[in-house]
Each structure stands twice: as structure tokens, then as C-alpha cells.
């Protein structure tokens, strides 16, 4: 049997059109999220990551989720989410509770004050999303964006399993 250690193969480099698509996606994602983050900081005094946590909690029954589930839904590491929830607790927007079914687990719960802040921040955020993304695309492009986003989510999720 031959030496299989260094069986180096040339990477499959991106073509010019693939490179253009990749860079357009990367740059548009970065500048869009930077713009949304600036808008939320300016108008609601919170980063986009905190807004996302509040949104996820507001969409659940009882406004509460296990910390591990909230981390998965927001794409955060558990330690990063724990730090963010601690900042939200300091502001009185989220409370942590022990999980009754698992002594090691914790629940993050949106408070009434957190919900009020979210309701106040949501119109400006939706306006920015509409301005920067929705109105930049026609109906066909918006449909394509949905299909593209769902395809990327499916491919990455399948590889992460």
C-alpha cells in the first residue's frame, strides 16, 4: 500500500463568476448586518444580537426558552449567549430561571419590560429591513433570495449533523 499521508490535491478554485457571486453575497451580508446593527444601536440602544434574543423569546409560549435551545436558535455558543443574557438581565429585559426538569438547565424568560423594549424597537428595525433589503429587490428576486437562503441553510445543516 502506498503512502497516503501527503496525497495533496489541487483545490477546486472558484471560477470568476463563482468568485463574484461569493464576494457579492459576503459583502452584502456584512454591510446589511452592520447597517441593521447601527440602526438598533442608535434607535434602541441595543446590538442586533440582543434584539434577536428578545425576538426569539417573544415568539415562544410563555416567552421562555431553555438556554441551550435559545443558543441553537440564535446560532450562538452557550458561553456567548450566557454573556448576552447576563447583559439583558442587568437591563431588566430577561430573567433566568432554573429548569424544573433538569437541574443543570436554565430558562431565559422575557420580562414585561423586555417585551416593551422589543415592541418599541421593532418598527425601526422592520423599517430598516424593508429599506435595505425588501425594497432593493423585486418580487422575483425576493422569491429567489428565499430559495437561495433555504438551500444554504439545508446544505450547511446537513453537513453539521
Residue frames as a rotation matrix with the C-alpha (Angstrom) as fourth column:
UNK 1
0.584 0.811 0.000 0.00
0.811 -0.584 0.000 0.00
0.000 0.000 -1.000 0.00
UNK 2
-0.126 -0.677 0.725 1.44
0.655 -0.606 -0.452 3.39
0.745 0.418 0.520 -0.98
UNK 3
-0.798 -0.230 -0.558 1.98
0.575 -0.571 -0.587 6.49
-0.183 -0.788 0.587 1.13
UNK 4
0.015 0.904 0.427 -1.42
0.847 -0.238 0.475 8.16
0.531 0.355 -0.769 1.60
UNK 5
-0.075 -0.087 -0.993 -0.25
0.853 -0.522 -0.019 10.86
-0.517 -0.848 0.113 4.02
UNK 6
-0.430 -0.258 -0.865 0.53
0.007 -0.959 0.282 13.61
-0.903 0.115 0.415 1.58
UNK 7
-0.435 0.346 0.831 -1.85
0.888 0.316 0.333 12.86
-0.147 0.884 -0.445 -1.25
UNK 8
-0.470 0.195 -0.861 -2.17
0.082 -0.962 -0.262 16.55
-0.879 -0.193 0.436 -1.97
UNK 9
-0.134 0.484 0.865 -4.75
0.989 0.127 0.081 17.57
-0.071 0.866 -0.495 -4.47
UNK 10
-0.936 -0.162 0.314 -5.21
0.235 -0.949 0.211 20.95
0.264 0.271 0.926 -6.03
UNK 11
-0.532 0.794 -0.296 -8.19
0.209 -0.216 -0.954 22.79
-0.821 -0.569 -0.051 -4.52
UNK 12
-0.187 0.585 0.789 -11.17
0.978 0.037 0.205 23.33
0.091 0.810 -0.579 -6.77
UNK 13
-0.860 -0.246 -0.446 -10.73
0.326 -0.939 -0.111 27.09
-0.391 -0.241 0.888 -7.12
UNK 14
0.167 0.953 -0.251 -13.72
0.395 -0.298 -0.869 29.31
-0.903 0.046 -0.426 -7.73
UNK 15
-0.143 -0.098 0.985 -14.38
0.978 -0.168 0.125 30.45
0.153 0.981 0.120 -11.27
UNK 16
-0.944 -0.216 0.250 -14.60
0.209 -0.976 -0.056 34.17
0.256 0.000 0.967 -11.94
UNK 17
-0.224 0.935 0.275 -18.41
-0.340 -0.339 0.877 34.10
0.913 0.103 0.394 -11.80
UNK 18
0.402 0.307 -0.863 -18.40
0.618 0.604 0.503 31.94
0.675 -0.735 0.054 -8.63
UNK 19
-0.533 -0.691 -0.489 -15.92
0.842 -0.378 -0.385 34.33
0.081 -0.617 0.783 -7.01
UNK 20
-0.817 0.297 0.495 -18.09
-0.144 -0.935 0.323 37.31
0.559 0.193 0.807 -7.98
UNK 21
0.226 0.956 -0.186 -21.21
-0.062 0.205 0.977 35.63
0.972 -0.209 0.106 -6.51
UNK 22
0.184 -0.231 -0.955 -19.36
0.888 0.456 0.060 34.69
0.422 -0.859 0.289 -3.30
UNK 23
-0.790 -0.586 -0.179 -17.95
0.608 -0.711 -0.354 38.16
0.080 -0.388 0.918 -2.78
UNK 24
-0.550 0.682 0.483 -21.28
-0.289 -0.698 0.655 39.85
0.784 0.220 0.581 -3.54
UNK 25
0.439 0.714 -0.546 -23.01
0.272 0.473 0.838 37.59
0.857 -0.516 0.013 -1.01
UNK 26
-0.054 -0.570 -0.820 -20.30
0.973 0.154 -0.171 38.10
0.224 -0.807 0.547 1.61
UNK 27
-0.920 -0.359 0.159 -20.10
0.335 -0.928 -0.162 41.86
0.206 -0.096 0.974 1.23
UNK 28
-0.304 0.880 0.364 -23.87
-0.283 -0.448 0.848 42.37
0.910 0.155 0.385 1.05
UNK 29
0.430 0.436 -0.791 -24.37
0.566 0.552 0.612 40.26
0.703 -0.711 -0.009 4.19
UNK 30
-0.371 -0.681 -0.631 -21.71
0.925 -0.216 -0.312 42.19
0.076 -0.700 0.710 6.09
UNK 31
-0.955 -0.042 0.294 -22.92
0.054 -0.998 0.032 45.65
0.293 0.046 0.955 5.16
UNK 32
-0.038 0.999 0.027 -26.58
-0.102 -0.031 0.994 44.73
0.994 0.035 0.104 5.70
UNK 33
0.431 0.205 -0.879 -25.97
0.753 0.456 0.475 43.38
0.498 -0.866 0.042 9.22
UNK 34
-0.665 -0.676 -0.317 -23.69
0.746 -0.585 -0.318 46.32
0.029 -0.448 0.894 10.04
UNK 35
-0.737 0.453 0.502 -26.44
-0.181 -0.848 0.499 48.74
0.651 0.277 0.707 8.94
UNK 36
0.308 0.899 -0.311 -29.10
0.103 0.294 0.950 46.87
0.946 -0.325 -0.002 10.96
UNK 37
0.062 -0.382 -0.922 -26.83
0.966 0.256 -0.041 46.79
0.251 -0.888 0.385 13.99
UNK 38
-0.899 -0.424 0.110 -26.14
0.399 -0.896 -0.195 50.55
0.181 -0.132 0.975 13.74
UNK 39
-0.350 0.855 0.383 -29.87
-0.238 -0.477 0.846 51.27
0.906 0.205 0.370 13.41
UNK 40
0.510 0.556 -0.656 -30.71
0.443 0.484 0.755 49.23
0.737 -0.676 0.001 16.52
UNK 41
-0.310 -0.693 -0.651 -27.84
0.946 -0.155 -0.285 50.77
0.096 -0.704 0.704 18.49
UNK 42
-0.922 -0.085 0.378 -28.91
0.132 -0.986 0.100 54.28
0.364 0.142 0.920 17.51
UNK 43
-0.309 0.912 0.269 -32.66
-0.488 -0.395 0.778 53.89
0.816 0.109 0.567 17.96
UNK 44
0.712 0.664 -0.228 -32.96
-0.204 0.506 0.838 51.23
0.672 -0.550 0.496 20.69
UNK 45
0.167 -0.758 0.631 -29.56
-0.970 -0.242 -0.035 51.21
0.179 -0.606 -0.775 22.41
UNK 46
0.395 -0.095 0.914 -29.01
-0.342 0.908 0.242 47.52
-0.853 -0.408 0.326 21.76
UNK 47
-0.666 -0.637 -0.388 -26.99
-0.635 0.211 0.743 45.41
-0.391 0.741 -0.545 19.35
UNK 48
-0.055 0.636 -0.769 -28.71
-0.879 0.335 0.340 43.20
0.474 0.695 0.541 16.79
UNK 49
-0.652 -0.249 -0.716 -27.72
0.006 0.943 -0.334 40.10
0.758 -0.222 -0.613 18.81
UNK 50
-0.936 0.348 -0.039 -29.77
0.021 -0.057 -0.998 41.30
-0.350 -0.936 0.046 21.80
UNK 51
-0.291 0.854 -0.431 -32.72
-0.918 -0.377 -0.125 42.13
-0.270 0.359 0.893 19.56
UNK 52
-0.266 0.133 -0.955 -32.59
-0.578 0.770 0.269 38.60
0.771 0.623 -0.128 18.11
UNK 53
-0.922 -0.076 -0.381 -32.67
0.245 0.648 -0.722 37.07
0.302 -0.758 -0.578 21.60
UNK 54
-0.713 0.693 -0.105 -35.68
-0.319 -0.454 -0.832 39.19
-0.625 -0.560 0.544 22.56
UNK 55
-0.180 0.637 -0.750 -37.47
-0.974 -0.011 0.224 38.28
0.135 0.771 0.623 19.32
UNK 56
-0.537 -0.077 -0.840 -36.87
-0.210 0.977 0.045 34.54
0.817 0.200 -0.541 19.80
UNK 57
-0.954 0.192 -0.231 -38.18
0.279 0.280 -0.919 34.68
-0.112 -0.940 -0.321 23.35
UNK 58
-0.560 0.778 -0.285 -41.24
-0.607 -0.619 -0.498 36.73
-0.564 -0.106 0.819 22.33
UNK 59
-0.211 0.454 -0.866 -42.18
-0.891 0.276 0.361 34.09
0.402 0.848 0.346 19.76
UNK 60
-0.751 -0.098 -0.653 -42.40
0.081 0.968 -0.239 31.25
0.655 -0.232 -0.719 22.29
UNK 61
0.409 0.899 -0.157 -45.21
0.201 0.079 0.976 30.23
0.890 -0.431 -0.149 24.55
UNK 62
0.820 -0.021 -0.572 -44.68
0.571 -0.034 0.820 31.85
-0.036 -0.999 -0.016 27.92
UNK 63
0.823 -0.532 0.202 -41.86
-0.391 -0.787 -0.477 33.97
0.412 0.313 -0.855 26.46
UNK 64
0.366 -0.681 0.634 -39.34
-0.747 0.190 0.637 31.41
-0.554 -0.707 -0.440 27.76
UNK 65
0.765 -0.231 -0.601 -36.77
-0.312 0.683 -0.660 29.01
0.563 0.693 0.451 26.30
UNK 66
0.770 -0.635 -0.055 -34.08
0.480 0.521 0.706 26.74
-0.420 -0.570 0.706 27.65
UNK 67
0.419 -0.694 -0.585 -30.74
-0.489 -0.716 0.499 28.46
-0.765 0.076 -0.639 27.29
UNK 68
-0.519 -0.651 0.554 -29.43
0.092 0.602 0.793 25.61
-0.850 0.462 -0.253 25.12
UNK 69
0.082 0.648 0.757 -32.39
0.929 0.226 -0.294 25.94
-0.362 0.727 -0.583 22.74
UNK 70
0.880 0.205 -0.428 -32.02
0.119 -0.968 -0.219 29.72
-0.459 0.142 -0.877 22.63
UNK 71
-0.052 -0.974 -0.218 -28.32
-0.388 -0.182 0.903 29.32
-0.920 0.132 -0.369 21.79
UNK 72
-0.518 -0.100 0.850 -29.20
0.583 0.685 0.436 26.95
-0.626 0.721 -0.297 18.93
UNK 73
0.457 0.818 0.349 -31.93
0.837 -0.263 -0.481 29.24
-0.302 0.512 -0.805 17.58
UNK 74
0.901 -0.138 -0.412 -29.69
-0.163 -0.986 -0.026 32.31
-0.403 0.091 -0.911 17.61
UNK 75
0.762 -0.647 -0.001 -26.60
0.303 0.358 -0.883 30.50
0.572 0.673 0.469 16.32
UNK 76
0.385 -0.605 0.697 -24.63
-0.778 -0.619 -0.107 31.44
0.496 -0.501 -0.709 19.42
UNK 77
-0.466 -0.537 -0.703 -22.27
0.128 0.745 -0.654 29.44
0.876 -0.395 -0.278 21.53
UNK 78
0.422 0.650 -0.632 -23.62
0.713 0.193 0.674 28.74
0.560 -0.735 -0.381 25.00
UNK 79
-0.199 -0.564 -0.801 -20.99
0.922 -0.386 0.043 30.94
-0.333 -0.730 0.597 26.62
UNK 80
-0.941 -0.117 0.316 -21.65
0.253 -0.864 0.435 33.84
0.223 0.489 0.843 24.24
UNK 81
-0.082 0.987 0.139 -25.40
0.214 -0.118 0.970 33.53
0.973 0.109 -0.202 24.81
UNK 82
0.292 0.156 -0.943 -24.90
0.932 0.173 0.318 33.35
0.213 -0.973 -0.095 28.58
UNK 83
-0.696 -0.609 -0.381 -22.91
0.658 -0.753 0.001 36.61
-0.288 -0.250 0.925 28.45
UNK 84
-0.795 0.448 0.410 -25.62
0.011 -0.664 0.747 38.32
0.607 0.598 0.523 26.35
UNK 85
0.210 0.913 -0.349 -28.41
0.467 0.221 0.857 37.10
0.859 -0.343 -0.380 28.64
UNK 86
-0.096 -0.322 -0.942 -26.47
0.987 -0.151 -0.049 38.43
-0.127 -0.935 0.332 31.64
UNK 87
-0.969 -0.245 -0.006 -26.39
0.239 -0.952 0.193 41.89
-0.053 0.185 0.981 29.98
UNK 88
-0.430 0.887 0.166 -30.11
-0.037 -0.201 0.979 41.62
0.902 0.415 0.119 29.23
UNK 89
0.195 0.425 -0.884 -30.75
0.861 0.357 0.361 40.64
0.469 -0.832 -0.297 32.88
UNK 90
-0.622 -0.523 -0.582 -28.87
0.739 -0.638 -0.216 43.76
-0.258 -0.564 0.784 34.02
UNK 91
-0.941 0.308 0.144 -31.25
-0.189 -0.825 0.532 45.85
0.282 0.474 0.834 31.92
UNK 92
-0.582 0.749 0.318 -34.26
-0.341 0.131 -0.931 44.01
-0.738 -0.650 0.179 33.35
UNK 93
-0.134 0.509 -0.850 -35.31
-0.990 -0.098 0.097 42.69
-0.034 0.855 0.518 29.92
UNK 94
0.189 0.103 -0.977 -34.72
-0.291 0.956 0.045 38.98
0.938 0.276 0.210 30.57
UNK 95
0.251 -0.124 0.960 -34.78
-0.955 0.127 0.267 36.83
-0.155 -0.984 -0.086 33.72
UNK 96
-0.459 -0.428 -0.779 -33.10
-0.496 0.850 -0.176 33.48
0.738 0.305 -0.602 34.21
UNK 97
0.400 0.600 0.692 -34.90
-0.913 0.323 0.248 30.67
-0.075 -0.732 0.678 35.96
UNK 98
-0.671 -0.567 0.478 -33.85
-0.554 0.812 0.184 27.16
-0.492 -0.142 -0.859 36.90
UNK 99
-0.331 0.515 -0.791 -35.23
-0.693 0.436 0.574 24.40
0.641 0.738 0.212 34.72
UNK 100
0.172 0.502 0.848 -37.61
-0.955 0.296 0.019 22.25
-0.242 -0.813 0.530 36.74
UNK 101
0.963 0.270 -0.010 -36.95
-0.260 0.918 -0.299 19.11
-0.072 0.291 0.954 34.65
UNK 102
0.496 -0.866 -0.064 -33.14
0.636 0.412 -0.653 19.39
0.592 0.283 0.755 34.53
UNK 103
0.741 -0.184 -0.646 -31.14
0.538 -0.414 0.734 20.71
-0.403 -0.892 -0.208 37.48
UNK 104
-0.312 -0.950 -0.030 -28.28
0.701 -0.251 0.668 21.75
-0.642 0.187 0.744 35.19
UNK 105
-0.363 0.221 0.905 -30.50
0.850 -0.320 0.418 23.60
0.382 0.921 -0.072 32.72
UNK 106
-0.619 0.216 -0.755 -31.64
0.301 -0.822 -0.483 27.18
-0.725 -0.526 0.444 32.84
UNK 107
0.154 0.761 0.630 -34.53
0.987 -0.089 -0.134 29.01
-0.046 0.642 -0.765 31.22
UNK 108
-0.947 -0.289 -0.140 -34.32
0.274 -0.955 0.117 32.52
-0.168 0.073 0.983 29.78
UNK 109
-0.024 0.999 0.023 -37.61
0.985 0.028 -0.170 34.38
-0.170 0.018 -0.985 30.13
UNK 110
-0.582 -0.064 0.811 -38.57
0.423 -0.875 0.234 37.66
0.695 0.479 0.536 28.52
UNK 111
-0.624 0.363 -0.692 -39.85
0.624 -0.301 -0.721 40.18
-0.470 -0.882 -0.039 31.07
UNK 112
0.514 0.854 0.084 -42.65
0.793 -0.435 -0.427 42.66
-0.328 0.286 -0.900 30.53
UNK 113
0.485 -0.426 -0.764 -40.01
-0.212 -0.905 0.369 45.40
-0.848 -0.017 -0.530 30.37
UNK 114
-0.616 -0.750 0.241 -38.10
-0.006 0.311 0.951 43.42
-0.788 0.584 -0.196 27.73
UNK 115
-0.216 0.642 0.736 -41.25
0.933 0.358 -0.039 42.95
-0.289 0.678 -0.676 25.70
UNK 116
0.744 0.484 -0.462 -41.96
0.392 -0.875 -0.285 46.69
-0.542 0.031 -0.840 25.88
UNK 117
-0.012 -0.845 -0.535 -38.42
-0.381 -0.490 0.784 47.46
-0.925 0.213 -0.316 24.66
UNK 118
-0.701 -0.213 0.680 -38.82
0.427 0.639 0.640 44.95
-0.571 0.739 -0.357 21.84
UNK 119
0.259 0.894 0.364 -42.16
0.919 -0.112 -0.378 46.47
-0.297 0.433 -0.851 20.78
UNK 120
0.698 -0.047 -0.714 -40.53
-0.020 -0.999 0.046 49.89
-0.715 -0.018 -0.698 20.76
UNK 121
-0.288 -0.935 -0.209 -37.52
-0.387 -0.086 0.918 48.73
-0.876 0.345 -0.337 18.72
UNK 122
-0.240 0.185 0.953 -39.39
0.569 0.822 -0.016 46.56
-0.787 0.538 -0.303 16.20
UNK 123
0.793 0.608 0.045 -40.88
0.369 -0.420 -0.829 49.28
-0.485 0.674 -0.557 13.96
UNK 124
0.531 -0.673 -0.516 -37.49
-0.720 -0.678 0.144 50.90
-0.447 0.295 -0.845 13.30
UNK 125
-0.441 -0.715 0.543 -35.85
-0.330 0.692 0.643 47.55
-0.835 0.104 -0.541 12.71
UNK 126
0.081 0.560 0.825 -38.57
0.668 0.583 -0.462 46.40
-0.739 0.588 -0.327 10.30
UNK 127
0.897 0.229 -0.379 -38.32
-0.056 -0.791 -0.609 49.73
-0.439 0.567 -0.697 8.51
UNK 128
0.072 -0.956 -0.283 -34.57
-0.815 -0.220 0.536 49.26
-0.574 0.192 -0.796 8.08
UNK 129
-0.471 -0.178 0.864 -35.01
0.173 0.942 0.288 45.67
-0.865 0.285 -0.413 6.82
UNK 130
0.532 0.751 0.391 -37.64
0.598 -0.006 -0.802 46.89
-0.600 0.660 -0.453 4.38
UNK 131
0.806 -0.232 -0.545 -35.47
-0.411 -0.881 -0.233 49.81
-0.426 0.412 -0.806 3.23
UNK 132
-0.072 -0.990 -0.122 -32.17
-0.849 -0.004 0.529 47.96
-0.524 0.141 -0.840 2.86
UNK 133
-0.820 -0.282 0.499 -33.38
-0.096 0.926 0.366 44.55
-0.565 0.252 -0.786 1.66
UNK 134
-0.134 0.858 0.496 -37.03
0.606 0.467 -0.644 44.16
-0.784 0.214 -0.583 0.69
UNK 135
0.737 0.494 -0.462 -37.30
0.024 -0.702 -0.712 47.34
-0.675 0.513 -0.530 -1.39
UNK 136
-0.161 -0.866 -0.474 -33.95
-0.719 -0.227 0.658 46.68
-0.677 0.447 -0.585 -3.09
UNK 137
-0.929 -0.159 0.335 -35.43
0.039 0.857 0.514 43.55
-0.368 0.490 -0.790 -4.72
UNK 138
-0.364 0.863 -0.350 -38.37
-0.867 -0.177 0.465 42.93
0.339 0.473 0.813 -7.00
UNK 139
0.473 0.669 0.573 -40.84
-0.837 0.545 0.055 40.12
-0.275 -0.505 0.818 -6.23
UNK 140
0.864 -0.189 -0.466 -38.95
-0.115 0.828 -0.549 37.58
0.490 0.528 0.694 -8.37
UNK 141
-0.147 -0.986 0.085 -35.63
-0.258 -0.045 -0.965 38.40
0.955 -0.163 -0.248 -6.73
UNK 142
-0.194 0.150 0.969 -37.21
-0.978 -0.107 -0.179 38.18
0.077 -0.983 0.168 -3.28
UNK 143
0.846 0.521 0.110 -38.51
-0.520 0.853 -0.039 34.69
-0.114 -0.024 0.993 -4.14
UNK 144
0.559 -0.728 -0.396 -35.05
0.031 0.496 -0.868 33.72
0.829 0.473 0.300 -5.40
UNK 145
-0.318 -0.677 0.664 -33.47
-0.664 -0.341 -0.666 35.04
0.677 -0.652 -0.340 -2.21
UNK 146
0.325 0.534 0.780 -35.82
-0.918 0.376 0.125 32.86
-0.226 -0.757 0.613 -0.18
UNK 147
0.978 0.040 -0.206 -34.95
-0.117 0.919 -0.377 29.77
0.174 0.393 0.903 -2.24
UNK 148
0.207 -0.978 -0.024 -31.22
-0.099 0.004 -0.995 30.55
0.973 0.208 -0.097 -2.05
UNK 149
-0.236 -0.272 0.933 -31.30
-0.901 -0.299 -0.315 31.14
0.365 -0.915 -0.174 1.71
UNK 150
0.615 0.553 0.562 -33.24
-0.723 0.681 0.120 27.92
-0.316 -0.480 0.818 2.33
UNK 151
0.851 -0.365 -0.376 -30.82
0.014 0.733 -0.680 25.94
0.524 0.574 0.629 0.12
UNK 152
-0.146 -0.943 0.300 -27.81
-0.376 -0.228 -0.898 27.28
0.915 -0.244 -0.322 2.04
UNK 153
-0.027 0.220 0.975 -29.47
-1.000 0.008 -0.030 26.52
-0.014 -0.976 0.219 5.39
UNK 154
0.893 0.439 0.097 -30.28
-0.433 0.898 -0.076 22.96
-0.121 0.025 0.992 4.27
UNK 155
0.591 -0.733 -0.338 -26.77
0.044 0.447 -0.893 22.29
0.805 0.513 0.297 2.94
UNK 156
-0.338 -0.750 0.568 -24.95
-0.565 -0.322 -0.760 23.66
0.753 -0.578 -0.315 5.98
UNK 157
0.173 0.500 0.848 -27.38
-0.976 0.203 0.080 21.99
-0.132 -0.842 0.524 8.40
UNK 158
0.955 0.177 -0.237 -26.93
-0.234 0.942 -0.239 18.63
0.181 0.284 0.942 6.68
UNK 159
0.247 -0.951 -0.186 -23.15
0.054 0.205 -0.977 18.96
0.968 0.231 0.102 6.93
UNK 160
-0.317 -0.341 0.885 -23.30
-0.776 -0.444 -0.449 19.92
0.546 -0.829 -0.123 10.60
UNK 161
0.672 0.710 0.210 -25.16
-0.707 0.532 0.465 16.75
0.219 -0.461 0.860 11.59
